[in-house]
């Protein structure tokens, strides 16, 4: 199967049908030397995402911002308040009490872009589902993996 087509199917399966049409055309792939599987996706030497062994994607904040053009992708995002923005940008977790809005497609363990306004400031893994984020006032909602101010 073509690598670009495989990535598009993966994005559509994880984030919703039609989201992959916002994937840039000029992407480059790196492959595992042992297995030959796709490891990373780059655009102009900037990392967009990494394929996980379990079939998931570890996306970067830059790639999440590209995918924000799709309204379906927004249903996988979490929006936070002004108080927690500097902490989340520096790589700290998002807590349920600071979530102002969350999309309905968020499940435990899914990749979640964190928004402030309409800009992606970080990407992490959901600790709880979107329904629980709305109802809980204590505890972590998203563990941040990559943020704008983080070293990588």
Residue pairs with C-beta under 8 A, 6 or more apart in sequence:
3 29
3 38
4 23
4 27
6 38
7 20
7 23
7 27
7 29
7 38
7 41
7 49
7 51
8 20
8 23
9 20
10 51
10 55
10 57
11 19
11 20
11 23
11 57
11 67
12 18
12 19
12 20
14 56
14 57
14 76
14 110
14 111
15 67
15 70
15 72
15 73
15 76
15 105
16 70
16 72
16 73
16 75
16 76
16 105
17 72
18 70
18 72
19 67
19 70
19 72
19 73
21 70
22 66
22 67
22 69
22 70
22 73
23 66
23 67
24 43
24 48
24 66
26 43
26 44
27 41
27 42
27 43
27 48
28 41
28 42
28 43
29 38
29 39
29 40
29 41
29 42
30 38
30 39
30 40
30 42
31 37
31 38
31 39
32 38
32 39
37 51
38 51
39 50
39 51
40 47
40 49
40 50
40 51
41 47
41 48
41 49
41 50
41 51
42 48
46 62
47 60
48 59
48 60
48 62
48 63
48 66
49 57
49 58
49 59
49 60
49 63
50 57
50 58
51 57
51 58
52 58
56 110
56 111
57 111
58 111
58 145
59 67
59 111
59 113
59 123
60 123
60 146
61 113
61 120
61 121
61 122
61 123
61 146
61 147
61 148
64 73
64 77
64 113
64 120
64 123
65 119
65 120
67 73
68 74
68 77
68 113
68 118
68 120
74 103
75 103
75 104
75 105
76 103
76 105
76 106
76 110
76 111
76 112
76 113
77 102
77 103
77 112
77 113
77 114
77 115
77 120
78 94
78 99
78 101
78 102
78 103
78 106
78 112
78 113
78 114
78 115
78 126
78 133
78 141
78 142
79 99
79 100
79 101
79 102
79 114
79 115
79 116
80 88
80 94
80 98
80 99
80 100
80 114
80 115
80 116
81 98
81 100
82 116
83 98
84 94
84 95
84 98
85 116
85 121
88 94
88 114
88 116
88 121
88 122
88 144
88 147
89 121
89 122
89 147
89 148
89 149
90 147
90 149
90 150
91 122
91 144
91 147
91 149
91 150
92 144
93 124
93 127
93 140
93 141
93 142
93 143
93 144
94 114
94 122
94 124
94 140
94 141
94 142
94 144
95 138
95 139
95 140
95 141
96 128
96 132
96 133
96 136
96 137
96 138
96 139
96 140
96 141
97 137
97 138
98 141
99 133
99 134
99 141
102 130
102 133
102 134
102 141
103 130
104 130
105 130
106 112
106 126
106 129
106 130
106 133
107 126
107 129
107 130
108 126
108 127
108 128
108 129
109 125
109 126
110 125
110 126
111 123
111 124
111 125
111 126
112 123
112 124
112 125
112 126
112 142
113 120
113 122
113 123
114 120
114 121
114 122
114 123
114 124
114 142
114 144
114 147
115 121
121 147
121 148
122 144
122 146
122 147
122 148
123 144
123 145
123 146
123 147
124 142
124 143
124 144
124 145
124 146
125 142
125 143
125 145
126 133
126 141
126 142
127 139
127 140
127 141
127 142
127 143
128 136
128 139
128 140
128 141
133 141
146 152
